[in-house]
Amino acid sequence: MTDKGQQQARLAGKALTNLSVDIAYASPLVRAQQTAKLILSENSQPPELFTTEGLLEIDLSEWELMLASDVQEQFPEKYQLWQHQPEKFQLGDRFPIVELFEQAKSFWADILVKHQHKTILLVGHSGINRALICSAIGIPINLYHHIQQGNCAISVLNFQGASIADGVQLESVNLTTHLAEVSDSPLPPFKKNHHGSRLLLVRHGETEWNRQKRFQGQIDVPLNNNGHAQARRASEFLAKVKIDKAISSPMLRPKDTALEILSKHPQIKLELLDELKEISHGLWEGKFEHEIEAEFAGQLDLWQAQPETVQMPDGENLQQVWDRVEIVWQKIVDSVPDGETALVVAHDAVNKAILCLLFDFTPEKFWTFKQGNGGVSVIDYPQGAQGKPILQSANITTHLSEGVLDRTAAGAL
């Protein structure tokens, strides 16, 4: 590891000091072992570190020691498959990315049974980490390159049981804010050969109904004091980030969050789009969970287990949200010129739908992506508005509280 790499590892360790880790696993490769030991050296009660081949990096032995430009020049067809059809990418008689996904699935099958209800630290590599995230939440192999993993960045996965089938929530992806000392920006850098736009997707700050776990939907509940504070912290977090355009839902809670962020970018005018409004919960709006259960018995359990099957009484279903969000998101992406960055501030269900649509997920995957109040996600379109997006980071909430975990209100939508 370079001196910078060692510093990154120590900073990652510092970011995790408030987290009680029960067990740690690392790839046997030297760079991962060194990283894991430096991370754990920052922990006052470090867990035992185990080495596992389940975290080995992708096997590209035929290309080892070659520069990417040389690979592209000498193996143009294979390189194109590697970049654009990874499920078909072949070296000799092997399909390296397909094999990597199988390795990731086997790793999860082994580790989840052993360590239920435990906090596990995994130190791997860019390729295997992406395969682990993709295989856990169902991102297909062909979209393997569309989720990012930087050096010493942190991602958080929450497993509901002893297997992937029991449900997995991606709390956050590719957090890099703890690396600010060795980075020029609080956000991940653009990928090489980036020619397109960047979108910053933000969920509004907390409302009193979020805190009370009362369903608000399209009732225009304003930010509470904590929500205003979250908006201010998001504004400070994004103060030095170039923003060229800003769009928001017209409802008070996202609009006021957006205006607070734009107080650091006073030259930018805020555009409001009705299609970004929160899901309409219909007759559930204004009610607490126990009131909904009393009036619509069994529907809340169904909403948690099979959200795609629920028709909100006098409101929307998730497919209707998907349909309007898909149209407005593409409209927004098309409106951002190459090289520019747009701020988009909306709601929990809307943001979840946007993130799901990046990976062609249907409404049954609604609960996959967590969205905290005041959380920031970063979505790049390196090949332009018609190209496939890259999820650079999801649900950054480190500007809102100490540590890497999302500590925002877990209230109703």
Secondary structure, DSSP 8 states (H G I E B T S, - for coil): --HHHHHHHHHHHHHTTTS---EEEE-SSHHHHHHHHHHHHT-SS---EEE-GGG-----GGGTT--HHHHHHH-HHHHHHHHH-GGG--BTTB-HHHHHHHHHHHHHHHHHHHTTT--EEEE--HHHHHHHHHHHHT--GGGGGGB---TT-EEEEEESSSSGGG-EEEEEEEE-GGGGGG-SSSS----TT--SEEEEEEE---BHHHHHTB--TTS---B-HHHHHHHHHHHHHTTTS---EEEE-SSHHHHHHHHHHHTTSTT--EEE-GGGS----GGGTT-BHHHHHHHSTTHHHHHHH-GGG-B-TTS-BHHHHHHHHHHHHHHHHHHS-TT-EEEEEE-HHHHHHHHHHHTT--GGGTTSB---TT-EEEEEETT-TTS--EEEEEEE-TTTSSSSS--S-----
